[in-house]
Amino acid sequence: MTTEGIIEILTDMGVDTDDIDDSSSMRETLGLDSTEMVELRLEIKEKYGVVLDFAAQPDFTVGELAALVSGGHTVRAE
């Protein structure tokens, strides 16, 4: 369920669904810039209540994000 939610957020942001799978990385594969990463972080926080700090880990795959969100993990820089 969470993977589909992440994909929904990404497609709402204008990412082509054909480019998205579990191994797609936000920056490298999907080409999200820093502004889009902030938008993604805010959408995840709003939808799932999970706070992600992309300074702690600058890139995530769809699968990694789904696992973090479904586990309710908050990821912040140390």
N, CA, C and O atoms as a CHARMM CRD file, in Angstrom:
* protein
*
  312
    1    1 MET  N      0.81700  -1.19300   0.00000 PROA 1      0.00000
    2    1 MET  CA     0.00000   0.00000   0.00000 PROA 1      0.00000
    3    1 MET  C      0.86100   1.25800   0.00000 PROA 1      0.00000
    4    1 MET  O      0.55900   2.22000  -0.70500 PROA 1      0.00000
    5    2 THR  N      1.92400   1.25200   0.78200 PROA 2      0.00000
    6    2 THR  CA     2.75000   2.44900   0.87100 PROA 2      0.00000
    7    2 THR  C      3.47700   2.72900  -0.43300 PROA 2      0.00000
    8    2 THR  O      3.62600   3.89000  -0.81600 PROA 2      0.00000
    9    3 THR  N      3.93200   1.69100  -1.12100 PROA 3      0.00000
   10    3 THR  CA     4.60400   1.90200  -2.40700 PROA 3      0.00000
   11    3 THR  C      3.67500   2.61800  -3.36500 PROA 3      0.00000
   12    3 THR  O      4.08600   3.54500  -4.06300 PROA 3      0.00000
   13    4 GLU  N      2.42600   2.19300  -3.39800 PROA 4      0.00000
   14    4 GLU  CA     1.46000   2.84300  -4.27400 PROA 4      0.00000
   15    4 GLU  C      1.26100   4.30200  -3.87600 PROA 4      0.00000
   16    4 GLU  O      1.08400   5.16700  -4.73400 PROA 4      0.00000
   17    5 GLY  N      1.29000   4.57200  -2.57400 PROA 5      0.00000
   18    5 GLY  CA     1.14100   5.94200  -2.09000 PROA 5      0.00000
   19    5 GLY  C      2.31000   6.82400  -2.50700 PROA 5      0.00000
   20    5 GLY  O      2.11900   7.97800  -2.89300 PROA 5      0.00000
   21    6 ILE  N      3.51600   6.28000  -2.43000 PROA 6      0.00000
   22    6 ILE  CA     4.70900   7.02400  -2.86700 PROA 6      0.00000
   23    6 ILE  C      4.62300   7.28200  -4.36800 PROA 6      0.00000
   24    6 ILE  O      4.91600   8.38400  -4.83100 PROA 6      0.00000
   25    7 ILE  N      4.22200   6.26900  -5.12200 PROA 7      0.00000
   26    7 ILE  CA     4.07600   6.43000  -6.57200 PROA 7      0.00000
   27    7 ILE  C      3.01400   7.48100  -6.88700 PROA 7      0.00000
   28    7 ILE  O      3.19100   8.28300  -7.80400 PROA 7      0.00000
   29    8 GLU  N      1.92100   7.48500  -6.14100 PROA 8      0.00000
   30    8 GLU  CA     0.86700   8.48000  -6.34400 PROA 8      0.00000
   31    8 GLU  C      1.39300   9.89700  -6.10300 PROA 8      0.00000
   32    8 GLU  O      1.10700  10.81200  -6.87600 PROA 8      0.00000
   33    9 ILE  N      2.15700  10.07100  -5.03400 PROA 9      0.00000
   34    9 ILE  CA     2.74400  11.39200  -4.75600 PROA 9      0.00000
   35    9 ILE  C      3.65600  11.81100  -5.91000 PROA 9      0.00000
   36    9 ILE  O      3.59400  12.95000  -6.37400 PROA 9      0.00000
   37   10 LEU  N      4.49400  10.89200  -6.36600 PROA 10     0.00000
   38   10 LEU  CA     5.42700  11.20700  -7.44900 PROA 10     0.00000
   39   10 LEU  C      4.69700  11.55300  -8.74400 PROA 10     0.00000
   40   10 LEU  O      5.08600  12.49000  -9.44100 PROA 10     0.00000
   41   11 THR  N      3.65000  10.80900  -9.07000 PROA 11     0.00000
   42   11 THR  CA     2.91900  11.11300 -10.30700 PROA 11     0.00000
   43   11 THR  C      2.17100  12.44200 -10.18000 PROA 11     0.00000
   44   11 THR  O      2.04900  13.18000 -11.15700 PROA 11     0.00000
   45   12 ASP  N      1.67100  12.74700  -8.98200 PROA 12     0.00000
   46   12 ASP  CA     1.04500  14.05200  -8.76200 PROA 12     0.00000
   47   12 ASP  C      2.04900  15.18800  -8.94500 PROA 12     0.00000
   48   12 ASP  O      1.68200  16.31300  -9.28300 PROA 12     0.00000
   49   13 MET  N      3.31500  14.87100  -8.71700 PROA 13     0.00000
   50   13 MET  CA     4.38700  15.85800  -8.90000 PROA 13     0.00000
   51   13 MET  C      4.83400  15.94800 -10.35600 PROA 13     0.00000
   52   13 MET  O      5.66700  16.78700 -10.69800 PROA 13     0.00000
   53   14 GLY  N      4.28700  15.09400 -11.21000 PROA 14     0.00000
   54   14 GLY  CA     4.60300  15.15000 -12.63300 PROA 14     0.00000
   55   14 GLY  C      5.58800  14.11800 -13.12800 PROA 14     0.00000
   56   14 GLY  O      6.01000  14.17600 -14.28200 PROA 14     0.00000
   57   15 VAL  N      5.96700  13.16600 -12.27700 PROA 15     0.00000
   58   15 VAL  CA     6.88500  12.10300 -12.69900 PROA 15     0.00000
   59   15 VAL  C      6.09000  11.07600 -13.51100 PROA 15     0.00000
   60   15 VAL  O      4.99200  10.68000 -13.11900 PROA 15     0.00000
   61   16 ASP  N      6.64600  10.65500 -14.62900 PROA 16     0.00000
   62   16 ASP  CA     6.00600   9.67300 -15.50600 PROA 16     0.00000
   63   16 ASP  C      5.98100   8.30600 -14.81900 PROA 16     0.00000
   64   16 ASP  O      7.02000   7.81300 -14.38000 PROA 16     0.00000
   65   17 THR  N      4.81100   7.70200 -14.72700 PROA 17     0.00000
   66   17 THR  CA     4.67200   6.40400 -14.05300 PROA 17     0.00000
   67   17 THR  C      5.52300   5.31800 -14.70600 PROA 17     0.00000
   68   17 THR  O      5.90700   4.35900 -14.03800 PROA 17     0.00000
   69   18 ASP  N      5.82400   5.44800 -15.98800 PROA 18     0.00000
   70   18 ASP  CA     6.65000   4.45200 -16.67300 PROA 18     0.00000
   71   18 ASP  C      8.07800   4.44200 -16.13700 PROA 18     0.00000
   72   18 ASP  O      8.79200   3.45200 -16.29600 PROA 18     0.00000
   73   19 ASP  N      8.50100   5.54200 -15.50200 PROA 19     0.00000
   74   19 ASP  CA     9.86300   5.64200 -14.97500 PROA 19     0.00000
   75   19 ASP  C      9.98700   5.13300 -13.54500 PROA 19     0.00000
   76   19 ASP  O     11.09600   5.01800 -13.02400 PROA 19     0.00000
   77   20 ILE  N      8.85400   4.82600 -12.90300 PROA 20     0.00000
   78   20 ILE  CA     8.86100   4.51200 -11.47000 PROA 20     0.00000
   79   20 ILE  C      8.74200   3.02200 -11.21400 PROA 20     0.00000
   80   20 ILE  O      7.82700   2.36500 -11.71100 PROA 20     0.00000
   81   21 ASP  N      9.68800   2.48900 -10.42300 PROA 21     0.00000
   82   21 ASP  CA     9.56300   1.15800  -9.85400 PROA 21     0.00000
   83   21 ASP  C     10.27900   1.17700  -8.50600 PROA 21     0.00000
   84   21 ASP  O     10.81800   2.21100  -8.11300 PROA 21     0.00000
   85   22 ASP  N     10.29500   0.05900  -7.79700 PROA 22     0.00000
   86   22 ASP  CA    10.88200   0.01300  -6.45500 PROA 22     0.00000
   87   22 ASP  C     12.34900   0.43700  -6.41100 PROA 22     0.00000
   88   22 ASP  O     12.81200   0.96400  -5.40000 PROA 22     0.00000
   89   23 SER  N     13.07700   0.21100  -7.49700 PROA 23     0.00000
   90   23 SER  CA    14.50600   0.52400  -7.49600 PROA 23     0.00000
   91   23 SER  C     14.81800   1.91800  -8.02900 PROA 23     0.00000
   92   23 SER  O     15.98500   2.30600  -8.08900 PROA 23     0.00000
   93   24 SER  N     13.79700   2.67200  -8.41400 PROA 24     0.00000
   94   24 SER  CA    14.01400   4.02700  -8.92600 PROA 24     0.00000
   95   24 SER  C     14.45300   4.95100  -7.79400 PROA 24     0.00000
   96   24 SER  O     13.76500   5.07600  -6.78100 PROA 24     0.00000
   97   25 SER  N     15.59700   5.59200  -7.97600 PROA 25     0.00000
   98   25 SER  CA    16.05400   6.55600  -6.96700 PROA 25     0.00000
   99   25 SER  C     15.47600   7.92900  -7.30700 PROA 25     0.00000
  100   25 SER  O     15.29100   8.28000  -8.47200 PROA 25     0.00000
  101   26 MET  N     15.20400   8.68000  -6.26900 PROA 26     0.00000
  102   26 MET  CA    14.54400   9.97100  -6.44700 PROA 26     0.00000
  103   26 MET  C     15.36600  10.93100  -7.29800 PROA 26     0.00000
  104   26 MET  O     14.84500  11.54900  -8.22700 PROA 26     0.00000
  105   27 ARG  N     16.63200  11.05400  -6.98200 PROA 27     0.00000
  106   27 ARG  CA    17.47600  12.01400  -7.70100 PROA 27     0.00000
  107   27 ARG  C     18.09200  11.41600  -8.96000 PROA 27     0.00000
  108   27 ARG  O     17.97700  11.98100 -10.04700 PROA 27     0.00000
  109   28 GLU  N     18.74600  10.27000  -8.80400 PROA 28     0.00000
  110   28 GLU  CA    19.50600   9.70800  -9.92100 PROA 28     0.00000
  111   28 GLU  C     18.61100   9.19800 -11.04600 PROA 28     0.00000
  112   28 GLU  O     18.84100   9.52100 -12.21100 PROA 28     0.00000
  113   29 THR  N     17.59900   8.40900 -10.71200 PROA 29     0.00000
  114   29 THR  CA    16.75100   7.80500 -11.74100 PROA 29     0.00000
  115   29 THR  C     15.63200   8.73500 -12.19500 PROA 29     0.00000
  116   29 THR  O     15.40700   8.91900 -13.39100 PROA 29     0.00000
  117   30 LEU  N     14.93200   9.32000 -11.21600 PROA 30     0.00000
  118   30 LEU  CA    13.76200  10.14200 -11.54100 PROA 30     0.00000
  119   30 LEU  C     14.11100  11.60600 -11.77000 PROA 30     0.00000
  120   30 LEU  O     13.29100  12.36700 -12.28500 PROA 30     0.00000
  121   31 GLY  N     15.32000  12.00400 -11.39300 PROA 31     0.00000
  122   31 GLY  CA    15.79500  13.34900 -11.68400 PROA 31     0.00000
  123   31 GLY  C     15.17500  14.46200 -10.85700 PROA 31     0.00000
  124   31 GLY  O     15.11800  15.60700 -11.30400 PROA 31     0.00000
  125   32 LEU  N     14.70400  14.13800  -9.64500 PROA 32     0.00000
  126   32 LEU  CA    14.11900  15.17800  -8.81200 PROA 32     0.00000
  127   32 LEU  C     15.20200  16.16000  -8.36800 PROA 32     0.00000
  128   32 LEU  O     16.29500  15.75600  -7.97100 PROA 32     0.00000
  129   33 ASP  N     14.88800  17.44600  -8.43900 PROA 33     0.00000
  130   33 ASP  CA    15.83500  18.45100  -7.95600 PROA 33     0.00000
  131   33 ASP  C     15.55800  18.74700  -6.48700 PROA 33     0.00000
  132   33 ASP  O     14.66200  18.15000  -5.89000 PROA 33     0.00000
  133   34 SER  N     16.32200  19.66200  -5.90500 PROA 34     0.00000
  134   34 SER  CA    16.19600  19.92400  -4.47100 PROA 34     0.00000
  135   34 SER  C     14.82100  20.46000  -4.09000 PROA 34     0.00000
  136   34 SER  O     14.30400  20.12600  -3.02400 PROA 34     0.00000
  137   35 THR  N     14.23200  21.27400  -4.93300 PROA 35     0.00000
  138   35 THR  CA    12.88900  21.79700  -4.66100 PROA 35     0.00000
  139   35 THR  C     11.85700  20.67500  -4.67600 PROA 35     0.00000
  140   35 THR  O     10.96800  20.63500  -3.82500 PROA 35     0.00000
  141   36 GLU  N     11.97200  19.77900  -5.62700 PROA 36     0.00000
  142   36 GLU  CA    11.04900  18.64000  -5.70700 PROA 36     0.00000
  143   36 GLU  C     11.24500  17.68100  -4.53900 PROA 36     0.00000
  144   36 GLU  O     10.28600  17.06600  -4.07300 PROA 36     0.00000
  145   37 MET  N     12.48000  17.55200  -4.06700 PROA 37     0.00000
  146   37 MET  CA    12.73600  16.70100  -2.90100 PROA 37     0.00000
  147   37 MET  C     12.06000  17.28100  -1.65600 PROA 37     0.00000
  148   37 MET  O     11.52800  16.53900  -0.83000 PROA 37     0.00000
  149   38 VAL  N     12.08400  18.60900  -1.52600 PROA 38     0.00000
  150   38 VAL  CA    11.38600  19.25100  -0.40900 PROA 38     0.00000
  151   38 VAL  C      9.89100  19.01400  -0.52500 PROA 38     0.00000
  152   38 VAL  O      9.23000  18.70600   0.46700 PROA 38     0.00000
  153   39 GLU  N      9.35300  19.15500  -1.73700 PROA 39     0.00000
  154   39 GLU  CA     7.92900  18.90400  -1.96200 PROA 39     0.00000
  155   39 GLU  C      7.57600  17.45700  -1.60600 PROA 39     0.00000
  156   39 GLU  O      6.55300  17.20900  -0.96800 PROA 39     0.00000
  157   40 LEU  N      8.40900  16.51300  -2.01100 PROA 40     0.00000
  158   40 LEU  CA     8.18400  15.10400  -1.69400 PROA 40     0.00000
  159   40 LEU  C      8.18500  14.88700  -0.18600 PROA 40     0.00000
  160   40 LEU  O      7.31300  14.20500   0.35100 PROA 40     0.00000
  161   41 ARG  N      9.15900  15.46500   0.48500 PROA 41     0.00000
  162   41 ARG  CA     9.25900  15.34100   1.95000 PROA 41     0.00000
  163   41 ARG  C      7.99700  15.88500   2.62700 PROA 41     0.00000
  164   41 ARG  O      7.46200  15.26200   3.54400 PROA 41     0.00000
  165   42 LEU  N      7.53100  17.03900   2.17400 PROA 42     0.00000
  166   42 LEU  CA     6.32800  17.63500   2.76400 PROA 42     0.00000
  167   42 LEU  C      5.08400  16.79300   2.49300 PROA 42     0.00000
  168   42 LEU  O      4.23200  16.64500   3.37000 PROA 42     0.00000
  169   43 GLU  N      4.97600  16.24800   1.30300 PROA 43     0.00000
  170   43 GLU  CA     3.83000  15.38800   0.96600 PROA 43     0.00000
  171   43 GLU  C      3.82900  14.11800   1.81800 PROA 43     0.00000
  172   43 GLU  O      2.77400  13.68000   2.27600 PROA 43     0.00000
  173   44 ILE  N      4.99800  13.53100   2.03100 PROA 44     0.00000
  174   44 ILE  CA     5.09900  12.32500   2.86200 PROA 44     0.00000
  175   44 ILE  C      4.73200  12.65700   4.30500 PROA 44     0.00000
  176   44 ILE  O      4.02800  11.89200   4.96400 PROA 44     0.00000
  177   45 LYS  N      5.20700  13.79100   4.78700 PROA 45     0.00000
  178   45 LYS  CA     4.87500  14.20300   6.15500 PROA 45     0.00000
  179   45 LYS  C      3.37200  14.41200   6.30400 PROA 45     0.00000
  180   45 LYS  O      2.77600  13.97700   7.28900 PROA 45     0.00000
  181   46 GLU  N      2.75900  15.07800   5.32200 PROA 46     0.00000
  182   46 GLU  CA     1.31600  15.34700   5.37800 PROA 46     0.00000
  183   46 GLU  C      0.49400  14.06800   5.28500 PROA 46     0.00000
  184   46 GLU  O     -0.47000  13.88600   6.02700 PROA 46     0.00000
  185   47 LYS  N      0.87800  13.19000   4.37500 PROA 47     0.00000
  186   47 LYS  CA     0.08700  11.98600   4.11500 PROA 47     0.00000
  187   47 LYS  C      0.30900  10.89000   5.16300 PROA 47     0.00000
  188   47 LYS  O     -0.62500  10.18100   5.53500 PROA 47     0.00000
  189   48 TYR  N      1.56200  10.75800   5.63900 PROA 48     0.00000
  190   48 TYR  CA     1.90900   9.63100   6.51500 PROA 48     0.00000
  191   48 TYR  C      2.38500  10.04100   7.90600 PROA 48     0.00000
  192   48 TYR  O      2.51400   9.18700   8.78300 PROA 48     0.00000
  193   49 GLY  N      2.64800  11.32300   8.12600 PROA 49     0.00000
  194   49 GLY  CA     3.13000  11.77400   9.42100 PROA 49     0.00000
  195   49 GLY  C      4.57100  11.38300   9.70500 PROA 49     0.00000
  196   49 GLY  O      4.99200  11.36400  10.86200 PROA 49     0.00000
  197   50 VAL  N      5.32200  11.07400   8.67000 PROA 50     0.00000
  198   50 VAL  CA     6.71800  10.66800   8.79900 PROA 50     0.00000
  199   50 VAL  C      7.60400  11.81000   8.31700 PROA 50     0.00000
  200   50 VAL  O      7.39000  12.36800   7.24100 PROA 50     0.00000
  201   51 VAL  N      8.60300  12.14800   9.13000 PROA 51     0.00000
  202   51 VAL  CA     9.52000  13.23200   8.78400 PROA 51     0.00000
  203   51 VAL  C     10.80800  12.64400   8.21500 PROA 51     0.00000
  204   51 VAL  O     11.46300  11.82300   8.85800 PROA 51     0.00000
  205   52 LEU  N     11.15900  13.06700   7.02000 PROA 52     0.00000
  206   52 LEU  CA    12.40400  12.63000   6.38700 PROA 52     0.00000
  207   52 LEU  C     13.30200  13.83900   6.20100 PROA 52     0.00000
  208   52 LEU  O     12.85400  14.88900   5.74000 PROA 52     0.00000
  209   53 ASP  N     14.55900  13.69400   6.55600 PROA 53     0.00000
  210   53 ASP  CA    15.54400  14.74900   6.36300 PROA 53     0.00000
  211   53 ASP  C     16.51700  14.23300   5.32000 PROA 53     0.00000
  212   53 ASP  O     17.33700  13.35900   5.60100 PROA 53     0.00000
  213   54 PHE  N     16.42400  14.77500   4.12100 PROA 54     0.00000
  214   54 PHE  CA    17.24800  14.26800   3.03800 PROA 54     0.00000
  215   54 PHE  C     18.71600  14.66000   3.16700 PROA 54     0.00000
  216   54 PHE  O     19.53200  14.26200   2.33600 PROA 54     0.00000
  217   55 ALA  N     19.06800  15.43600   4.20100 PROA 55     0.00000
  218   55 ALA  CA    20.48500  15.69200   4.47100 PROA 55     0.00000
  219   55 ALA  C     21.12400  14.45000   5.09000 PROA 55     0.00000
  220   55 ALA  O     22.32100  14.21300   4.92400 PROA 55     0.00000
  221   56 ALA  N     20.32400  13.66300   5.80200 PROA 56     0.00000
  222   56 ALA  CA    20.81600  12.43700   6.42600 PROA 56     0.00000
  223   56 ALA  C     21.14700  11.38600   5.36800 PROA 56     0.00000
  224   56 ALA  O     22.13300  10.65800   5.48400 PROA 56     0.00000
  225   57 GLN  N     20.32200  11.32100   4.35600 PROA 57     0.00000
  226   57 GLN  CA    20.53300  10.40800   3.22900 PROA 57     0.00000
  227   57 GLN  C     20.00100  11.14800   2.01100 PROA 57     0.00000
  228   57 GLN  O     18.78700  11.29400   1.86800 PROA 57     0.00000
  229   58 PRO  N     20.87600  11.61800   1.13400 PROA 58     0.00000
  230   58 PRO  CA    20.44300  12.49800   0.05100 PROA 58     0.00000
  231   58 PRO  C     19.59400  11.84600  -1.04100 PROA 58     0.00000
  232   58 PRO  O     18.94200  12.55800  -1.80500 PROA 58     0.00000
  233   59 ASP  N     19.58300  10.53900  -1.13300 PROA 59     0.00000
  234   59 ASP  CA    18.77800   9.89200  -2.16700 PROA 59     0.00000
  235   59 ASP  C     18.19000   8.59900  -1.61200 PROA 59     0.00000
  236   59 ASP  O     18.84100   7.87500  -0.85900 PROA 59     0.00000
  237   60 PHE  N     16.98300   8.33300  -1.98800 PROA 60     0.00000
  238   60 PHE  CA    16.26500   7.12400  -1.59400 PROA 60     0.00000
  239   60 PHE  C     15.67400   6.50500  -2.84200 PROA 60     0.00000
  240   60 PHE  O     15.36000   7.20900  -3.80100 PROA 60     0.00000
  241   61 THR  N     15.51800   5.17600  -2.83300 PROA 61     0.00000
  242   61 THR  CA    14.73200   4.53300  -3.88600 PROA 61     0.00000
  243   61 THR  C     13.27200   4.53900  -3.44600 PROA 61     0.00000
  244   61 THR  O     12.97400   4.78200  -2.27600 PROA 61     0.00000
  245   62 VAL  N     12.37900   4.27800  -4.36400 PROA 62     0.00000
  246   62 VAL  CA    10.95800   4.17800  -4.03100 PROA 62     0.00000
  247   62 VAL  C     10.75600   3.11000  -2.96300 PROA 62     0.00000
  248   62 VAL  O     10.00300   3.31400  -2.01100 PROA 62     0.00000
  249   63 GLY  N     11.42600   1.97700  -3.11900 PROA 63     0.00000
  250   63 GLY  CA    11.31000   0.88900  -2.15000 PROA 63     0.00000
  251   63 GLY  C     11.80400   1.27300  -0.76700 PROA 63     0.00000
  252   63 GLY  O     11.17700   0.93100   0.23500 PROA 63     0.00000
  253   64 GLU  N     12.93200   1.98700  -0.70600 PROA 64     0.00000
  254   64 GLU  CA    13.45200   2.44300   0.58800 PROA 64     0.00000
  255   64 GLU  C     12.48600   3.40900   1.26700 PROA 64     0.00000
  256   64 GLU  O     12.22700   3.30200   2.46600 PROA 64     0.00000
  257   65 LEU  N     11.95800   4.35000   0.49200 PROA 65     0.00000
  258   65 LEU  CA    10.99000   5.29500   1.06000 PROA 65     0.00000
  259   65 LEU  C      9.75200   4.57400   1.56700 PROA 65     0.00000
  260   65 LEU  O      9.26200   4.86700   2.65700 PROA 65     0.00000
  261   66 ALA  N      9.24500   3.63200   0.78000 PROA 66     0.00000
  262   66 ALA  CA     8.05100   2.88700   1.18300 PROA 66     0.00000
  263   66 ALA  C      8.30200   2.12900   2.48200 PROA 66     0.00000
  264   66 ALA  O      7.43600   2.09300   3.35600 PROA 66     0.00000
  265   67 ALA  N      9.48600   1.52200   2.61500 PROA 67     0.00000
  266   67 ALA  CA     9.81000   0.77900   3.83800 PROA 67     0.00000
  267   67 ALA  C      9.90800   1.70800   5.04400 PROA 67     0.00000
  268   67 ALA  O      9.41100   1.37700   6.12100 PROA 67     0.00000
  269   68 LEU  N     10.53700   2.85300   4.87500 PROA 68     0.00000
  270   68 LEU  CA    10.64800   3.81800   5.96200 PROA 68     0.00000
  271   68 LEU  C      9.27300   4.33000   6.38800 PROA 68     0.00000
  272   68 LEU  O      8.96100   4.39600   7.57700 PROA 68     0.00000
  273   69 VAL  N      8.47000   4.68500   5.40900 PROA 69     0.00000
  274   69 VAL  CA     7.14400   5.23400   5.70100 PROA 69     0.00000
  275   69 VAL  C      6.25200   4.17700   6.34800 PROA 69     0.00000
  276   69 VAL  O      5.55600   4.46800   7.32100 PROA 69     0.00000
  277   70 SER  N      6.26400   2.96800   5.82500 PROA 70     0.00000
  278   70 SER  CA     5.38300   1.93500   6.38500 PROA 70     0.00000
  279   70 SER  C      5.82500   1.55000   7.79500 PROA 70     0.00000
  280   70 SER  O      5.01100   1.11000   8.60700 PROA 70     0.00000
  281   71 GLY  N      7.12100   1.71600   8.08400 PROA 71     0.00000
  282   71 GLY  CA     7.61600   1.44100   9.43800 PROA 71     0.00000
  283   71 GLY  C      7.44600   2.62200  10.37600 PROA 71     0.00000
  284   71 GLY  O      7.71800   2.51200  11.57100 PROA 71     0.00000
  285   72 GLY  N      6.99000   3.76800   9.83500 PROA 72     0.00000
  286   72 GLY  CA     6.78200   4.95200  10.65700 PROA 72     0.00000
  287   72 GLY  C      8.06900   5.58200  11.13600 PROA 72     0.00000
  288   72 GLY  O      8.07600   6.30100  12.13500 PROA 72     0.00000
  289   73 HSD  N      9.17000   5.31800  10.42800 PROA 73     0.00000
  290   73 HSD  CA    10.47700   5.83600  10.84300 PROA 73     0.00000
  291   73 HSD  C     10.61300   7.31000  10.51600 PROA 73     0.00000
  292   73 HSD  O     10.14800   7.78100   9.47800 PROA 73     0.00000
  293   74 THR  N     11.24600   8.01600  11.40500 PROA 74     0.00000
  294   74 THR  CA    11.63300   9.39800  11.17000 PROA 74     0.00000
  295   74 THR  C     13.12200   9.41400  10.94200 PROA 74     0.00000
  296   74 THR  O     13.88500   8.92800  11.77700 PROA 74     0.00000
  297   75 VAL  N     13.54600   9.96400   9.82900 PROA 75     0.00000
  298   75 VAL  CA    14.95800  10.00600   9.47000 PROA 75     0.00000
  299   75 VAL  C     15.41300  11.44400   9.50800 PROA 75     0.00000
  300   75 VAL  O     14.91500  12.28700   8.76100 PROA 75     0.00000
  301   76 ARG  N     16.36700  11.72400  10.38900 PROA 76     0.00000
  302   76 ARG  CA    16.90900  13.07000  10.52100 PROA 76     0.00000
  303   76 ARG  C     18.43300  13.00400  10.48500 PROA 76     0.00000
  304   76 ARG  O     19.03600  11.98300  10.81300 PROA 76     0.00000
  305   77 ALA  N     19.03900  14.12000  10.07700 PROA 77     0.00000
  306   77 ALA  CA    20.48700  14.20500  10.08500 PROA 77     0.00000
  307   77 ALA  C     20.99200  14.18300  11.52800 PROA 77     0.00000
  308   77 ALA  O     20.34900  14.71800  12.43000 PROA 77     0.00000
  309   78 GLU  N     22.12900  13.56800  11.72700 PROA 78     0.00000
  310   78 GLU  CA    22.72200  13.51700  13.07400 PROA 78     0.00000
  311   78 GLU  C     23.39600  14.83900  13.39400 PROA 78     0.00000
  312   78 GLU  O     23.95500  15.00000  14.47800 PROA 78     0.00000
